[in-house]
């Protein structure tokens, strides 16, 4: 029997033809017998072109019952010539879903981002913060679909995550914070104030009316007055993160993410004690200092490899191996044993002996190197677990490198746009200063 999942896998979504508008709800079959369409949320690409819709439907017999099925344009694999609008989800070429309000990022390259859960909330949330110049965004699919979204466009952004006021909402918000760290958002904050959320009803979100006793200025104050997810923010400040290039930032963020995941429970255990605000700050700073010390060992690890006759590695091989060794230490809390280092070295040699598939690419070398190193991570993990290399593993590695290269290249483009906006802002401030002085 064909399942919904099977049908989804047979569907290929594409950017809609502007000449073929989405059908009215009444024209979409049986759903209109049981539901009313109360909202249609458009998802766009970075340039503002329509990609697909998430529709909000209300049960005719029970108005409290709502569903949010997608509506996308594309074709079924067995009939590629028949393009149509269908109740199917949208995915990009990498199998990821775009963020809601993605097109606003290009309009405001330096604006902070507020992440909430749900399109309705994203549309209404900014009404609670009239004095804040936020871009409000969300992901499609709700609390269980965080990892299915493409968070890469938030590289270099200052991001605040506001959870729905229930267990699933806080769990989803924590997952969003993880995704933001992976893609190297410049600052990640999650609003987590027990005294505020205790005043809010169960499941309350920013689209709901304010309950009695809670004022808008209280929400606005809390949005940046939080102590959640401080480790990355402190570390980035200490190592002069802003001066690094996009590939350097991504490399550092990748190591730091795994370092933090390993010690996460230990940090939360200490923070759960009855501590003052300054004592909690000390906890964060203690672990941030450990993270900085770990990250600063990069050159030391490289020199150890080059000087170790057993390892016998130098140049680009030593660079690739040192990154995998630091990744190992970030995940396990100790450096790899010599035999493990040699296993990783052999895997790196095997998979990088022929890089002709990317060698002639016009992409900058530092982007290629990071793409290769990130793709080698899973290769080295498999080698350490003693897995045999499947016949198609080489092909999978090449696909991974191409995918990583495309993602990192986009993040470099974002960095350029952000830097240009910063320079423009500085020029405006200088010109205003001159005008004032006259």
Secondary structure, DSSP 8 states (H G I E B T S, - for coil): ---HHHHHHTEEE----TTS----GGGS-THHHHEEEEEEEEEE-TTS-EEEEEEEEEESS-TT-EE--EEEEEEEGGGTT--EEES-----TTS-B--BTTTHHHHTTT--EEE-SSHHHHHHGGGG-TT---EEEB-TT-GGGGGGB--GGGTT-EEEE---SSHHHHHHHHHHHHHHHHTT-SEEEE---HHHHTTS-TT--TTS---TT--HHHHHHHTT---SSHHHHHHHHHTTGGGS-HHHHHHHHHHHHHHHHHHHHHHHHHHTSS--HHHHHHHHHHHHHHHHHHHTTHHHHHHHHHH-TTT---HHHHHHHHHHHHHHHHHHSS---HHHHHHHHHHHHHHHS--HHHHT--S-HHHHHHHHHHHHHHHHHHHHTT----TTHHHHHHHHHHHHHHHHHHHHHHHHHHHHHHHHHHHHHHHHHHHHH-
